[in-house]
Amino acid sequence: MSVMKSREIDFTKGNPIPLILSFFWPLLMTSMLQQFYNFADSWIVGRGLGDNALAAVGNMGSLFFLIVGFSFGIANGFGVMIAQSYGAKDIETLKHRLAGVIELGIVLSVILSIFSVAFLPHALELLKTDSIIMKDSLKYGYIVFGGLSTGICYNISAAVLRALGDSKTPLKAILISSVLNLSLNSLFIFVMKMGVEGAAIATVIAQVISAAFCVSRLRKIEIIKLEKWHFKNDRSVFLELLRNGVPMAFMNSITAVGCMVVQFFVNSYGVVYTGAYAACSKYLNLFMNPAATAGNAMSAYTSQNYGAGEYRRIRQGLHVCLSIAAISYVILGSLMIFYPAFLARILLTGTAQVSLVCQFLPRCGVMLLAVDFLFVYRNGVQGMGKPMLPMVSGILEMILRIVVISAFMGRIGFRATAFAEISAWTGALVINIYAFYRALTPLIAKENREAEETLRKRETTLKFHLRAFG
């Protein structure tokens, strides 16, 4: 195998703590930059165009999560297979899988782009989108979904880079695209007065740049240089990739359906509720970010060690990533609990919206640890190539969100949105903890037996030589 480039990390050797942290920090900065420019988009839209425009963009959140979440799940599923090949040092299998990822990615981007644009108006109607914001939601949605292929390209290329242990290139890509996005947003909205279309166009252009940067880096990695014959995959390669990617994609989309139902109930109470929920969602995504990043680190670490047969190292990595998630909870959960009004006023100007946000953030802040740990355990299970129980947990998340919001929205109002989230997190966490130990425990037991057998053979050999020379 070719000598690894400095940006790639081999998780199968060395102390897990510095390995994971060296991968985690660039990944966290990447994720935070993504959230920051999403957050900045909201601030620019809210301040430049008003709370109704913010509601229109925020109203697209659940739909965007449904489509982009599907592609993100597929990309992560593909990345797990790449990482397992990399950990096993099986470079030829890695190349065939990478070629299959490229081919499937092209097909996926075409299908999802056509589907999302064609059904956008119907989806907004199903969500009971207020007539006040319908026009802006359509304008924003058509542009963002029309440029969906660029986002899919970035997700897949970044997932492959992470699978190889490179979290620095996605960071650089997002840093460049974030600066560009914010600059274009300000130009299009404040100077050129383009409305929500300006925010959408800026987002697509930024995605083009980030995708191009990651693809350029992949082309320079020697060990994954592809030849034409690598693309002549038999059906088994595609089935293998889809078997791992589709359940992860469906898990994200099923979860998104639950969020869409919550959005449906929120929208039925009017644009004030829609705007408040948009702000709550922005903060929730922002404050879940460090733990979600720890989960992504867990996925890459687990996948490589699973491929290499280093199962005890997976448990060591779990402890590191859970510690990161716990620290994140203490800091960011406290902000949600003690400073909800301050946070709300950063994005919103209306008193009614701020009051609603103050009902949501403290309650979710108390239970943020559940979703933080969920990210780590779920990614660990997926990293072992076991996507089915995480998919089941996604179904449970959807069911719990729907049951709680439909049963309690009419009784306790906006607070029901927080309880819907909390119940979904808790139920999914229980399933994924069970799935993780169910998958890992027998593997560690097998590894221990093999280690003991190797030790006994060495002792037997040593005794034989001692008797022979004694």
C-alpha positions as CSV (number, residue, x, y, z in Angstrom):
1,M,0.0,0.0,0.0
2,S,1.2,3.5,-0.7
3,V,2.4,5.6,2.1
4,M,-0.5,7.5,3.7
5,K,-0.7,11.2,3.2
6,S,-0.4,13.3,6.4
7,R,-4.1,14.3,6.3
8,E,-5.3,10.7,6.5
9,I,-5.5,9.1,9.9
10,D,-5.2,5.4,10.6
11,F,-7.5,4.8,13.6
12,T,-6.4,1.2,14.0
13,K,-3.1,2.0,15.8
14,G,-2.1,4.2,18.6
15,N,-3.8,5.9,21.6
16,P,-7.5,6.5,20.7
17,I,-7.7,9.8,22.6
18,P,-5.2,11.9,20.5
19,L,-6.4,10.1,17.3
20,I,-10.0,10.9,17.9
21,L,-9.4,14.5,19.1
22,S,-7.1,15.2,16.1
23,F,-10.0,14.1,13.9
24,F,-12.7,15.7,16.0
25,W,-11.5,19.3,16.1
26,P,-11.3,20.0,12.4
27,L,-14.6,18.1,12.0
28,L,-16.2,20.2,14.8
29,M,-15.0,23.4,13.2
30,T,-16.4,22.3,9.9
31,S,-19.8,21.5,11.4
32,M,-19.9,24.7,13.4
33,L,-19.0,26.7,10.3
34,Q,-21.9,25.0,8.5
35,Q,-24.2,25.9,11.4
36,F,-22.8,29.4,11.6
37,Y,-23.5,30.3,8.1
38,N,-26.9,28.7,8.3
39,F,-27.4,30.8,11.4
40,A,-26.0,33.8,9.7
41,D,-28.4,33.2,6.7
42,S,-31.2,33.3,9.2
43,W,-29.9,36.5,10.8
44,I,-29.5,38.2,7.5
45,V,-32.9,37.1,6.2
46,G,-34.6,38.0,9.5
47,R,-32.9,41.4,9.8
48,G,-32.9,42.3,6.1
49,L,-36.3,40.9,5.1
50,G,-38.3,40.5,8.3
51,D,-39.7,37.7,10.5
52,N,-42.1,36.5,7.8
53,A,-39.2,35.9,5.4
54,L,-37.4,34.1,8.2
55,A,-40.5,32.0,8.7
56,A,-40.6,31.2,5.0
57,V,-37.0,30.0,5.0
58,G,-37.4,28.2,8.3
59,N,-40.5,26.5,7.0
60,M,-38.3,24.7,4.4
61,G,-36.2,23.2,7.2
62,S,-38.1,19.9,7.6
63,L,-38.5,19.4,3.8
64,F,-34.8,20.2,3.3
65,F,-34.0,17.7,6.1
66,L,-36.2,15.1,4.4
67,I,-34.3,15.3,1.1
68,V,-30.8,16.3,2.1
69,G,-31.0,14.0,5.1
70,F,-31.7,11.1,2.8
71,S,-28.6,11.9,0.7
72,F,-26.5,12.5,3.8
73,G,-27.5,9.1,5.2
74,I,-26.6,7.5,1.9
75,A,-23.3,9.3,1.9
76,N,-22.5,8.2,5.5
77,G,-23.5,4.6,4.7
78,F,-21.1,4.6,1.7
79,G,-18.4,6.1,3.9
80,V,-18.7,3.3,6.4
81,M,-17.9,0.8,3.7
82,I,-15.0,2.8,2.4
83,A,-13.6,3.1,6.0
84,Q,-13.9,-0.6,6.7
85,S,-11.9,-1.4,3.5
86,Y,-9.4,1.2,4.5
87,G,-9.1,-0.2,8.0
88,A,-8.6,-3.7,6.6
89,K,-5.9,-2.3,4.2
90,D,-7.9,-3.9,1.3
91,I,-7.2,-1.1,-1.2
92,E,-8.6,-2.9,-4.3
93,T,-12.0,-3.5,-2.6
94,L,-11.8,0.2,-1.5
95,K,-11.3,1.3,-5.1
96,H,-14.2,-0.8,-6.4
97,R,-16.5,0.6,-3.7
98,L,-15.4,4.1,-4.4
99,A,-16.2,3.7,-8.1
100,G,-19.6,2.4,-7.1
101,V,-20.1,5.3,-4.8
102,I,-19.5,7.8,-7.6
103,E,-21.9,6.0,-10.0
104,L,-24.6,5.7,-7.4
105,G,-24.1,9.3,-6.3
106,I,-24.8,10.6,-9.8
107,V,-28.0,8.6,-10.1
108,L,-29.1,9.7,-6.6
109,S,-28.5,13.4,-7.3
110,V,-30.6,13.3,-10.6
111,I,-33.5,11.4,-9.0
112,L,-33.7,13.5,-5.8
113,S,-33.4,16.8,-7.7
114,I,-36.3,16.0,-10.0
115,F,-38.4,14.6,-7.2
116,S,-37.9,17.5,-4.8
117,V,-38.6,20.2,-7.4
118,A,-41.7,18.4,-8.8
119,F,-43.4,17.8,-5.4
120,L,-42.4,21.0,-3.6
121,P,-45.8,22.9,-4.0
122,H,-47.7,19.8,-2.8
123,A,-45.4,19.3,0.1
124,L,-45.8,22.9,1.3
125,E,-49.6,22.5,1.1
126,L,-49.5,19.4,3.1
127,L,-47.5,21.3,5.8
128,K,-50.3,23.9,5.9
129,T,-47.9,26.6,5.0
130,D,-49.4,30.0,5.7
131,S,-50.4,31.9,2.6
132,I,-48.4,34.9,3.8
133,I,-45.1,33.0,3.4
134,M,-46.1,30.5,0.7
135,K,-44.6,32.5,-2.2
136,D,-41.3,33.1,-0.5
137,S,-41.1,29.4,0.6
138,L,-41.6,28.3,-3.1
139,K,-39.0,30.8,-4.4
140,Y,-36.4,29.6,-1.8
141,G,-37.2,25.9,-2.3
142,Y,-37.1,25.8,-6.1
143,I,-33.6,27.3,-6.1
144,V,-32.1,25.2,-3.3
145,F,-33.6,22.0,-4.5
146,G,-32.7,22.8,-8.1
147,G,-29.1,23.0,-7.0
148,L,-29.3,19.8,-4.8
149,S,-26.7,17.9,-6.8
150,T,-24.0,20.2,-5.5
151,G,-24.9,19.5,-1.9
152,I,-25.0,15.7,-2.6
153,C,-21.6,15.9,-4.2
154,Y,-20.2,17.6,-1.2
155,N,-21.8,15.2,1.3
156,I,-20.4,12.1,-0.6
157,S,-16.9,13.5,-1.1
158,A,-16.7,14.7,2.5
159,A,-17.9,11.3,3.7
160,V,-15.2,9.5,1.7
161,L,-12.5,11.9,3.1
162,R,-13.7,11.3,6.7
163,A,-13.7,7.6,6.0
164,L,-10.0,7.9,5.2
165,G,-9.4,9.9,8.4
166,D,-9.2,13.3,6.7
167,S,-11.3,15.9,8.5
168,K,-9.2,18.9,7.6
169,T,-10.1,19.1,3.9
170,P,-13.9,19.4,4.6
171,L,-13.0,22.1,7.1
172,K,-11.1,24.2,4.5
173,A,-13.9,23.7,2.0
174,I,-16.5,24.9,4.4
175,L,-14.3,27.8,5.6
176,I,-14.0,29.1,2.0
177,S,-17.7,28.5,1.2
178,S,-18.8,30.1,4.4
179,V,-17.0,33.4,3.7
180,L,-18.4,33.4,0.2
181,N,-21.9,32.6,1.3
182,L,-22.0,35.4,3.9
183,S,-20.6,37.9,1.4
184,L,-23.0,36.9,-1.3
185,N,-25.9,36.9,1.1
186,S,-25.2,40.4,2.3
187,L,-24.7,41.6,-1.3
188,F,-27.9,39.9,-2.7
189,I,-30.2,40.9,0.2
190,F,-29.0,44.3,1.5
191,V,-27.5,45.7,-1.7
192,M,-29.3,44.1,-4.6
193,K,-32.6,43.6,-2.7
194,M,-33.1,40.1,-4.2
195,G,-35.2,38.8,-1.3
196,V,-35.2,35.1,-0.3
197,E,-34.0,34.2,-3.8
198,G,-30.7,35.9,-2.9
199,A,-30.2,33.7,0.2
200,A,-31.0,30.5,-1.9
201,I,-28.6,31.5,-4.7
202,A,-25.8,32.2,-2.2
203,T,-26.3,28.8,-0.6
204,V,-26.0,27.0,-3.9
205,I,-22.9,28.9,-5.1
206,A,-21.2,28.1,-1.7
207,Q,-22.1,24.4,-2.1
208,V,-20.5,24.4,-5.6
209,I,-17.2,25.7,-4.2
210,S,-17.1,23.3,-1.2
211,A,-17.9,20.3,-3.4
212,A,-15.2,21.3,-5.9
213,F,-12.6,21.7,-3.2
214,C,-13.3,18.2,-1.7
215,V,-13.3,16.5,-5.1
216,S,-10.0,18.2,-5.9
217,R,-8.4,16.8,-2.8
218,L,-9.7,13.3,-3.4
219,R,-8.1,13.3,-6.9
220,K,-4.7,13.9,-5.3
221,I,-4.8,10.9,-2.9
222,E,-2.6,8.2,-4.4
223,I,-4.1,5.1,-2.8
224,I,-7.6,5.8,-4.3
225,K,-6.5,6.6,-7.8
226,L,-9.1,4.9,-10.0
227,E,-8.8,3.2,-13.4
228,K,-11.5,2.6,-15.9
229,W,-11.8,-1.1,-14.9
230,H,-12.6,-0.1,-11.3
231,F,-16.0,1.2,-12.6
232,K,-16.8,-2.2,-14.1
233,N,-18.4,-3.3,-10.9
234,D,-20.6,-6.4,-10.6
235,R,-24.0,-6.1,-9.0
236,S,-22.6,-7.3,-5.6
237,V,-20.7,-4.0,-5.1
238,F,-23.8,-1.9,-5.6
239,L,-25.9,-4.1,-3.4
240,E,-23.3,-4.0,-0.7
241,L,-23.2,-0.2,-0.8
242,L,-27.0,0.1,-0.9
243,R,-27.5,-2.4,1.8
244,N,-25.6,-0.2,4.2
245,G,-26.5,3.2,2.8
246,V,-30.3,2.9,2.2
247,P,-31.2,2.0,5.8
248,M,-29.2,5.0,7.1
249,A,-30.8,7.2,4.5
250,F,-34.3,6.0,5.4
251,M,-33.5,6.6,9.1
252,N,-32.8,10.2,8.4
253,S,-35.9,10.6,6.1
254,I,-38.2,8.8,8.6
255,T,-36.9,11.1,11.3
256,A,-37.6,14.1,9.0
257,V,-41.2,12.9,8.5
258,G,-41.7,13.2,12.2
259,C,-40.3,16.7,12.1
260,M,-42.6,17.6,9.2
261,V,-45.6,16.5,11.2
262,V,-44.5,18.7,14.1
263,Q,-44.0,21.5,11.5
264,F,-47.6,20.8,10.3
265,F,-49.0,21.3,13.7
266,V,-46.9,24.4,14.3
267,N,-47.9,26.0,11.0
268,S,-51.6,25.5,11.8
269,Y,-51.2,28.0,14.7
270,G,-50.0,30.8,12.3
271,V,-46.9,32.5,11.2
272,V,-45.9,33.6,14.8
273,Y,-45.5,30.0,15.8
274,T,-43.7,29.1,12.5
275,G,-41.2,31.9,13.1
276,A,-40.6,30.8,16.7
277,Y,-40.2,27.2,15.7
278,A,-37.7,28.2,13.0
279,A,-35.5,29.9,15.6
280,C,-35.8,27.0,18.0
281,S,-34.7,24.6,15.3
282,K,-31.7,26.7,14.4
283,Y,-30.5,26.8,18.1
284,L,-31.2,23.1,18.5
285,N,-29.1,22.2,15.5
286,L,-26.4,24.5,16.6
287,F,-26.2,23.2,20.2
288,M,-26.4,19.5,19.1
289,N,-23.4,20.1,16.8
290,P,-20.5,19.1,19.0
291,A,-22.1,15.8,20.0
292,A,-23.2,15.1,16.4
293,T,-19.5,15.7,15.5
294,A,-18.4,13.3,18.2
295,G,-20.8,10.8,16.6
296,N,-19.2,11.3,13.2
297,A,-15.8,10.8,14.7
298,M,-17.1,7.6,16.3
299,S,-18.4,6.4,13.0
300,A,-15.0,6.8,11.2
301,Y,-13.1,5.4,14.2
302,T,-15.4,2.4,14.6
303,S,-15.6,1.6,10.8
304,Q,-11.8,1.4,10.5
305,N,-11.3,-0.7,13.6
306,Y,-14.2,-3.0,12.7
307,G,-12.6,-3.6,9.3
308,A,-9.3,-4.3,11.0
309,G,-10.8,-6.6,13.5
310,E,-9.7,-4.4,16.4
311,Y,-13.0,-4.6,18.4
312,R,-11.7,-3.7,21.9
313,R,-10.5,-0.4,20.4
314,I,-14.1,0.4,19.5
315,R,-15.1,0.3,23.2
316,Q,-12.2,2.6,24.0
317,G,-13.3,5.0,21.3
318,L,-16.8,5.0,22.7
319,H,-15.6,6.3,26.1
320,V,-13.7,9.1,24.4
321,C,-16.7,10.2,22.3
322,L,-19.2,9.9,25.2
323,S,-16.9,12.2,27.2
324,I,-16.9,14.8,24.5
325,A,-20.7,14.6,24.3
326,A,-21.1,15.0,28.1
327,I,-18.9,18.1,28.1
328,S,-20.9,19.6,25.3
329,Y,-24.1,19.0,27.2
330,V,-22.9,20.8,30.4
331,I,-21.8,23.9,28.4
332,L,-24.5,24.2,25.8
333,G,-27.4,22.7,27.7
334,S,-26.7,25.4,30.4
335,L,-27.0,28.2,27.8
336,M,-30.4,26.8,26.7
337,I,-31.7,26.5,30.2
338,F,-30.5,29.9,31.6
339,Y,-30.4,32.3,28.7
340,P,-33.3,31.5,26.4
341,A,-34.6,35.0,26.0
342,F,-31.1,36.3,25.1
343,L,-30.8,33.7,22.5
344,A,-34.2,34.3,21.0
345,R,-33.7,38.0,20.6
346,I,-30.6,37.4,18.5
347,L,-32.8,36.0,15.7
348,L,-36.3,37.4,16.4
349,T,-37.8,40.8,17.0
350,G,-41.4,39.9,17.9
351,T,-42.3,39.7,21.6
352,A,-44.7,36.8,21.0
353,Q,-42.1,34.7,19.2
354,V,-39.5,35.3,21.9
355,S,-41.9,34.1,24.5
356,L,-42.5,30.9,22.6
357,V,-38.8,30.2,22.2
358,C,-38.4,30.6,26.0
359,Q,-40.9,27.8,26.4
360,F,-38.9,25.5,24.1
361,L,-35.2,26.0,24.8
362,P,-35.0,25.4,28.6
363,R,-37.0,22.1,28.4
364,C,-34.9,20.7,25.6
365,G,-31.7,22.0,27.3
366,V,-32.4,19.8,30.4
367,M,-32.6,16.7,28.2
368,L,-30.0,17.5,25.6
369,L,-27.8,14.8,27.0
370,A,-30.1,12.2,25.6
371,V,-29.7,13.3,22.0
372,D,-26.0,13.9,22.6
373,F,-25.4,10.3,23.6
374,L,-27.8,9.1,20.9
375,F,-25.4,10.5,18.2
376,V,-22.4,8.6,19.6
377,Y,-24.2,5.2,20.1
378,R,-26.0,5.3,16.8
379,N,-22.9,6.2,14.8
380,G,-21.1,3.4,16.6
381,V,-23.7,0.9,15.5
382,Q,-23.7,2.2,12.0
383,G,-19.9,2.1,11.9
384,M,-20.0,-1.6,12.5
385,G,-22.1,-2.0,9.4
386,K,-25.3,-2.7,11.4
387,P,-27.8,-0.1,10.1
388,M,-31.1,-1.9,10.7
389,L,-31.7,-1.2,14.4
390,P,-30.7,2.5,14.0
391,M,-33.3,2.6,11.2
392,V,-35.9,1.1,13.6
393,S,-34.9,3.8,16.1
394,G,-35.7,6.4,13.4
395,I,-39.1,4.9,13.0
396,L,-39.6,5.1,16.8
397,E,-38.5,8.8,16.7
398,M,-41.1,9.5,14.1
399,I,-43.9,7.7,16.0
400,L,-43.1,9.4,19.3
401,R,-42.9,12.9,17.7
402,I,-46.3,12.4,16.0
403,V,-48.0,10.9,19.1
404,V,-46.7,13.6,21.5
405,I,-47.4,16.6,19.2
406,S,-50.9,15.4,18.2
407,A,-51.9,14.5,21.7
408,F,-50.5,17.6,23.5
409,M,-50.3,20.6,21.1
410,G,-54.0,21.4,21.7
411,R,-53.6,21.1,25.5
412,I,-50.3,22.7,26.3
413,G,-49.5,24.7,23.2
414,F,-46.0,25.3,21.9
415,R,-44.4,23.4,24.8
416,A,-45.5,20.2,23.1
417,T,-42.9,20.8,20.5
418,A,-40.2,20.4,23.1
419,F,-41.7,17.3,24.7
420,A,-42.0,15.8,21.2
421,E,-38.3,16.2,20.7
422,I,-37.4,14.9,24.2
423,S,-39.5,11.7,23.8
424,A,-38.0,11.0,20.4
425,W,-34.5,11.4,21.7
426,T,-35.0,9.2,24.7
427,G,-36.7,6.3,22.8
428,A,-34.1,6.2,20.1
429,L,-31.3,6.3,22.6
430,V,-32.5,3.2,24.4
431,I,-32.7,1.2,21.1
432,N,-29.2,2.3,20.0
433,I,-27.6,1.5,23.4
434,Y,-29.0,-2.0,23.1
435,A,-28.0,-2.3,19.5
436,F,-24.4,-1.1,20.2
437,Y,-23.7,-3.6,23.0
438,R,-25.5,-6.4,21.2
439,A,-23.2,-6.0,18.2
440,L,-20.0,-5.3,20.0
441,T,-20.0,-7.7,23.1
442,P,-19.8,-11.0,21.1
443,L,-17.0,-9.5,18.9
444,I,-14.9,-8.5,21.9
445,A,-15.5,-12.0,23.5
446,K,-14.3,-13.6,20.3
447,E,-11.3,-11.3,20.2
448,N,-10.5,-12.2,23.8
449,R,-10.8,-15.9,23.0
450,E,-8.4,-15.6,20.1
451,A,-5.9,-13.6,22.2
452,E,-6.0,-16.3,24.9
453,E,-5.6,-19.0,22.3
454,T,-2.6,-17.2,20.8
455,L,-1.1,-16.8,24.3
456,R,-1.6,-20.5,25.0
457,K,0.1,-21.5,21.7
458,R,3.1,-19.2,22.6
459,E,3.3,-20.7,26.0
460,T,3.2,-24.3,24.6
461,T,5.8,-23.4,22.0
462,L,8.1,-21.9,24.7
463,K,7.7,-24.9,27.0
464,F,8.6,-27.2,24.0
465,H,11.8,-25.2,23.3
466,L,12.7,-25.2,27.0
467,R,12.3,-29.0,27.2
468,A,14.3,-29.4,24.0
469,F,17.2,-27.4,25.2
470,G,16.9,-28.3,28.8
